[in-house]
């Protein structure tokens, strides 16, 4: 090729390259101008939110009957703004005879009368959304109350509802005495005793994996599945932002078709501490975590994703509850083919695997276990307490409250708070005479009931030092007020110079930092007593949590923390710490009190 032609061709290529570069820079500049300061792309609202569980019966009573209600929640919605909460999840508020305090639903389309009216719920939604708070509902798909229309029509063999529930003939029936019969299998209810209950009208047993008043739906019936879609759509149309799905591991049981036409007996687990009528005596290989149930969850995800596409707006979500091993739990996220399930399953590791006896390595192992098994690209979450377990401050220690809340808020993903954890509430004492929990009544007796009772974690919230801790104007409440309310209450902690609540507020404010919403994490045990968590993002300050989980003081060497630049500034310290906010730490050797936690800001690496 002649030199002139080469020169012309080369010049044209340069010009075209400059034009392409100009276009690229223009596009990037346009994108950058639409991003927040620093070019950080915001994540969807639910992926880094603070989610607060309200147990409505114990949150706030507006009418003086001693029972919390919707108007009570409405009156205190500003509390969540003040606390830095992004979304609330409300335990069941649907119509119910209250054998299991709302988890036995008799009408999924109505509000329980003790809690208020549909107009109250609509008002709650409107005010919450005005304040920027999402509202999730507790949905109980596994079972319905035996007072429900579904069940009564099923008992009557109405063709539409005949197979809505799991019905079965006796395994054996004495032809000379029809009261001498054996249930279809040896299955034991979660609340103790047989999971089968004889119905004299229908002359069959029905399955109840929880209380006798909670009959299990038959999810192999397409009509049941369709009814669940109708229920969810009803509340989504009202404006709910999603659902927490209760008791999913029990959704589907072994199919008799696969076992010679009979429901198979479960094997004994061989644990001497359990009696034959108690859960734990049998290994639940046929009544829990059946693979078929996950397909139902995937179908629900498709339903809510389709709803989001059709109606637009902010993402509605579904969250799954399931106490299962790590492998079965991760299936709630997605299956091996990438079919999506819940936006996330609740992570109960801090409840099931850790306690006040756990050391720092136990904590780190439990955290990394979840992060290791979690499917790539999904969102993690951290749960420290709920309505079914002893409160966080009781299961661990009161001096660990700030450190536990710090872990919750600084780990990647969603931080879940159970009502009262923001002020360090502990279990209240509930006598045998005052006990109302069906699990405690069915499984225990006057000497052993506290081993099973969920009532102590459900006592009313402590607002102030007035009558009934400000929960109600009535001196008599559905569960007694915990005796420590004069020392542990929200009003006092707002006034105190240092308090669990003020630590909680500082932590929720910290979650807006890019290092927490977008950064990397590194967590290790410095000693068997103390762990550290580093959150970092290039170009932003590093955030460091140091937490002594033990009941003894511990001296640690900060030089072991890779890339930590000194000096570091104290951003938050637990209430018992002598190190105050704003103080600097220069030394590499640090001694921490029992339960002491420090959140430090350090220069970017």
N, C-alpha and C positions, 0 to 999 in steps of 0.2 A: 504494500500500500504506500502511496506517495506521502511524503512528509506533510504536505498541506492538508490532505484529507484526514490524516491522523490527528493533526492539531485541531481541526474543526470538530471531529467526533469527540475528542477529549474535552473540548470546551462545552459542547452540548451536554455531556454527561455531568460536568461540574455544575452547570446551571440547573439541570434537573434535580441534582442532589441538594442544592441550596433551596430550591422550591419545596422539596419534600421535607427538609429539615425545618423550614419555616412553618409549614403546616403542622408538623408534629409538635413543635414548641407552642404553637397557638392552642392546639388541643389540650396539651398538658397544662398550660397557663389557665385555660378556661376551667379545667377540672380543679386545679388548685384553688382557684378563686371561690369555688363552691364548697370547699372543705373547711372545717374548723381550723383555728390557728394551729400551726404545726403540721398540717396535712394529715391528721389522724382521721380515718374513715369511721364514722359512728357505727356501732354494732346494733343489731335489732334489739328492741327494748328488753326482751326477756333474757337475752344472753348474758347480761351482767347485772341483773336486777337484784334488789333486796326484796325477798318475798316473805311476807309476814302471815303466819297462820293465826286466824281468829277462831277461838272456841266460843261461839256466840252466846251460849248459855251463861258464860262466866266473864264476858267482856264488860258490858255496861247495861244496867237495868234502868230504863227510862220511866217506867210506870209504877215502881214500888212494889211489884209482886215477888221480888227476890230472884227473878229469872232475867238474864240478859236478853236483849231484843235488838231488832233492826234500828229502831230509833235511837237506842243507846249507841250503836255503832256510828250512826250518822252524826250524833252529837260530838263524837270524839275523832272524826276523820282528820281533823287538823293535827292530831297527835302523830299521824303517820308522816305528814309533811315535815313536822318538827323533828321527827326521828330519822328522816332520810329514807323512808320506805318507799319503794316504787310500785309494789303490787300487794294486794291482800288476797288471801285464800280463806274462804269462810267455810268452816265445817257445816254439815248439812242443815239447811233451813227449811226443808220440804215438810209437808204434812206427815205426821208420824204419831203413833201411840206412845212413843218415847220409852219403849222397853230397853232400847240400846241408845237412847238419847239422840235420835235423829238418823242413826245408821240403819234403822228399820223404817223405810219409807212406805207410807200407805198411798200417797198421791204425789207423783213426781212433777206435777204441773201446778201445785199450790204451795203457798207459804204456810208453815205451821203457825197456828193461831197464837201460841205463846210468844212468838217472835214478831208478829205483826201481820201486815197485809201485802198484797202485790204492789199496792201504791207505795208502801214504805220501801219495798225493794227497788222500785223504779226511782224513787227519790234518792236512795243510797247510791245507785248507779250514776245518776245525774251529778250529784255532788262530788262523788269520788273522781269521776272523769274530769269535772271542772278543776279539781285540785291536782290533776295529773296522775291519779292513782288508778291502776288497773284492778279489776275485780274478777277473781276466779272462784268458781263454785265447786264444792265437794260433790261429786257424782258417785252414786253407789250402784253399779250395774250388776253386781253378783247376785243380789237377792232383793226381795220386797217383803214388806210386812204381810203377815197372814191376815191383817185387816184390810189389805188392798183389794180393789175390785178385781185385779188380775187373779189373785189367789182364790177369792170366793167364787168367781166364775169357773176357775179351774176345778175346784172341788165339785161344783155342780155339773161338770163335764160339758160345759158350753163348748161347742165345736171350735170356736175361735181361740179359746184360752185353755182347752183341754191339756195341751202339751206345753204350756208355758213354763212349767216347773218340772223338776226331776222326780217323777213318781215311779214306784216299784212295788211289786207284790212281795209278800213275805217270802223269805227263803224256805221256811218250813211252817206249815200250819197244821195243827192237830184237827183232824176231821170231826172229832167228838167234842172239841172245846176250842172255839175260834178265838178265845183270848190267849191261848197257849201258842204263841208264834215266835219266830225268830226274825229280826230285821234283815234286810237284803244283804248286809255285810257288817263287819265289825267296826266300821269307821267311827272315829270319835270327833265330836265337835270341838272347835277352837275354845269354846266356853265350857267344855267338859261334858261327859256322858255321851250317849249314842248320838250320832249325826242324823239318825232316822227317827221320824215321829209318825206314829200311826194316826190316820185320819179316819174316823169311824164312818163319816158320811160317804166318802169315796171308797172306803175299804181298801186303802193302799197306804203305804208309807210315802212321805215326802222327805227330801233331803234338806237339811239345814246345817251348813258348815259353821254357823255361828249360833245364835239363840234359837229356841224352838219357834219363836215368833218371826224368824227371818228365813223364809223359804227360798231355796236356791233356784234361780232362773235356769231354764234349759237352753243353753246357747247353741245347741245343735238344731234348734227350731228357727228357721229364717224369720218367722213373725216376731220373735223376741228381738232379733238383731235389728229389724226394721223399727220396732218400737223404741229402741235405744237411740236410733238416728232422729226419730221424731222428738224425743225428749231433749236431746242436745240442741237441735235446731230451734226449739221453742225458746230456750234460754239464751242462745246466741242472738236470736232475733230481738230479744229484750235488751241486749247490749252487753251480756257477759263476755269477758275476754278469754274465757277458756275454762278448763276443768281439771281438777285433780281426781283421778280415777281410783276408787277405793278397792282394796282387797282383790286385786287382779289375779294373784296366784291361784285363787280358788274358783276361777270363772268356769272351768271345765274339768270334769272328772273322767276317770277311765270309762271307756265305752264297753258295755256288756257284750256287744257284738264281738269284741276282740277276746272275750274271756268265757266262751261257751254259753253266752246268754245270761251270765250272772255278774253282779258287781263283785270284783275280787276282794278278798280280805287282805288287809295290810299286815305286814310282818311286825313282830315285836322288835323294839329297838334295843331291849336288854338293859335299859337304864333303871337301876333299882330305886332311884329317887321318885319315880312316877308310879302312881297307882293305876290299876286297869281302866278307871273311868276318866283319867286325866290326859289332856293333850301332851304329847311327848312319850307316852307309853308305846305308841305305834309309830312306825316310820311312814311318813305320808307320801308314799310313792305313787298312789293312785288318786289322791285327792288334791294334789298341789303341783304347780309348775308343769302341767301337761303341755306339750309342744303346741297342741292345737289352739291354745288360748292366745298365743302370740299372733296368729293370723287374724284374730278378732281385733287386736290392738292395731295391726297394720291397716286393717280396713277402716278403723276409726280415724287413723292419721290421714288416709286418703279422703275421707269425708270432710275433715276440718280443713285440709289443704284446698279442696274444691270449694268449700264455703268461703275461704279467704280470697280465692280467685274471683268468685262470682260477686262478692259484696265489697271487696277492697278494704281499705282502712288498715289499721295496725293489725299485726299478726295475732290471731287467736291461737291458743296453744292447748295441748293436753299433756298432763304429767301423770306418771304411773306410780302407784304404791305397790311395792312387792318385796317382802322379806324373803330373799332367796340367795343361793350361792352366787358368786361373782359372775360365773358364766351365764347362768339363767337370767340374772339381772340385766346383763348387757344385751340380751336379746330384745329387751324392751326398746332399746335404741333403734336397732335394725337387725335384719337377718344377714346371712352370709352373702346373699345376692344383692344387698344394699337396699332392700325394701324397708322404708322408714316406718318406725313405730312412734312412741311418745317422743315429744321434744326432749324430755329427759326422764329417766326413772329416778325416784328419790334415792339418795345415797345414805344408807343408815349405818355406815361403818362406825361412826362415832357413838352410836347407840348400842349396836350389837357386839362390837369388838373391843371397845375401850371403856375404861372406868378410872376411878381414882387410883387404882393399883397399877395402872399401865405406866410404863416408863417412856422416855422420849423416843426410843427406837420403835416401840410399839406404835406410837403416834405416826411416825414417819412411814413405817411399813403400811399402815392402814391407808394413809393418804396416797402413797405411791401405788398401792394395789389398785385403787380405783383409776388413777391416771394411766396406769399401764394397760389395763384391760379395756378402757374406754375406746370405742371406735374412733378412728381418725376423723377430725373435723366436727365432732359432736361437742356438746356443752356439758361441763361437769357441774356438780352442785354439792352442797354440804349441809347436812341436817344434824342438829345437836339435841333436838328434843321434839316431842309432839304430844298429842292428847292421849296416847296409848302407853307412854313410858314415863318413868320418874323424871322430874325436871333436871335440866342440865346441872344446876348448882348443887343438887342433891346427889346425882349419880357420880359426879366428880367431887369437887370441893368448892365452897364459897370463895376461897382465895384464888380460884382459877377462872372465875367468870370473865374477867377482862381479857385474859389470854385466849380463852376459847372463842370469845366474840371476835378477837383480833384474827385468829386463824380463819374463822368463818368468812370474815370480810376481805381477807387478803389472798386467800386461795383463788385460783382462776375459776370463773364461772359464776353460778348463782348462789347467793347467800340466803339460807332459809332461817327465819327466826320464829320460834314458837312463842306465843303470847306470854309475856312476862320475862323473857330472857334478857330484854334490853335493860331491865332494872335488877336482874339477878334474883328473881323470885325462886323460892325453894318450895318443895312439897309442903302442903298443909296437912295437918293431922285430921283424919276423918275416922271417927269411932265406928265400931261395928253397927251401932244403933243408927248412925247417920249414913252408913254406906248405901249407895244406890246403884253401883256398878254391877251389871248382870254377870260379868266375868268373876268378880270377887264373890258374889252371892252363890253362884253355881259351883265354883271350883273350890272355894275355901270354906272356913267356918269362923267362929268368933275368935279363935286363936291364930289361925293361919291366913285370914283374909287379906292382910296387908301385903303378903307375897304376891297376890294376884290383882289387887285393886288398882284401878286407874284413876280413882277419885282424887287422890292426893295431888296429882298433876293438873287437875281440872278446877281447883278451888278458884274463887273469883279474883280478878285483877285488883291490885292495890293502887288506887288512884291517889289517895291522901289519907289523913288520919281521922276523918269524920266517920259517921255511922257506916258500918259495914265497909270500911276502907274506901268510901266514896263510890263503891260499886252500886249500891242501892240505898234508898232511904229507909228500907225495911231492915229491922235488926235481925230478921230471920231470912236467910238466903238458901237457895236450893242445895248448896253445899256450904259448910261453915267457912267463914273467913279464916285464913291462916293467922295464927297468933302473933307472928312477927311483923304484921302490917305497919305497926307504929314506927319500926326502924327501917323497913324496906317498903317504900312507896314512891310513886313518880313525883309527887309534889315536893317531897323532901329532897329527892335527888336533883331536881331542878334548882333548888336553892343552895344545896351544898357546893362548896368550892370544887370538890372532886367527888365524882360518883360514877357508878357503873353506867348510868344513863348518859352522862357527858362523854365518857369514853366511847360509848356506842355511837353517839352523834358525830364525834370526830372521825370514827371509823367509816361511817356511811359517807361522810363528806370526802374522805380520802379515796373512795372508790371511783371518783370522777377523774383521778390521776391516770394519764395514759399508761403508766407503768403497770397499773392494776387492770385496766380494761383491755390492754393490748400487749402487755409485756410478757417476757419469759419468766419462768419460775425455777428456783433451785431450793430444795428442802433436804436437810440432813440433820442428824443428831450430832451435836458437838460432844455431848457426854450422854450417859444413860439417864441424866436428869433434864438436860436442856437441849432444845432443838432450835434451828433457825430456818426462816423462810425468806428468800431474797426474791423480789420482783424488780425486774429491770427492763428498760427499753432504751435503745441507743438515742442519745440526745436529750434524755430526761433523767431527773434525779432517781437514784436507786432507793428503793424502800426495803427495809429490813425489819423483820420481826424476830426477836429473841424471847423465848418462852421457857421458863423453868417449870415443868409439869409436876415436879416432885414436892413432897412435904418437907424437904430439907433445903437449906441454902446450897448454892452451887457456884463455883468459880470457873469461868470459861475463858478460852483464849480466842479472841476475835481474829487473830492473824490466820486462823485456819479457814476463815471464810474467804474463798478465792475472789479476787478483784474488789474486795471491800476497801473503799478509800476513806481515810480518816482525815480530819475529825468528822464525826457524825453528830447530827442534832436530834434530840429527843422530840418526836412529834406527839406521841401518846405514851403514857405510862399507866400501868395498873394502879388502882387506888392505894395499894399498900406500899408502892415504890417511893423511895426518897428522891428519885430523879424526876425533876419537874419539866414540863413542856418548855422547849426553847433552850434548855441547857445543852452544853456540848460534851461529847465524850471523846477524849483524846487517847486514853490508855487502851492497850490491847487486851489487858486482863480485866475481867468484869465479874463482880460477885452479885448474884441474883438471889433475892429472898424466895422462900417457898411460894410457888404460884406466880411469881413476878413476871410480867411481860413488858417489853419495851418495843415500840415501833420507832425506828430511826430513819432519818433522811440522810443519805450520803451522796457525795459528789458523783456525777456520772462517770462511768469508767471509759 
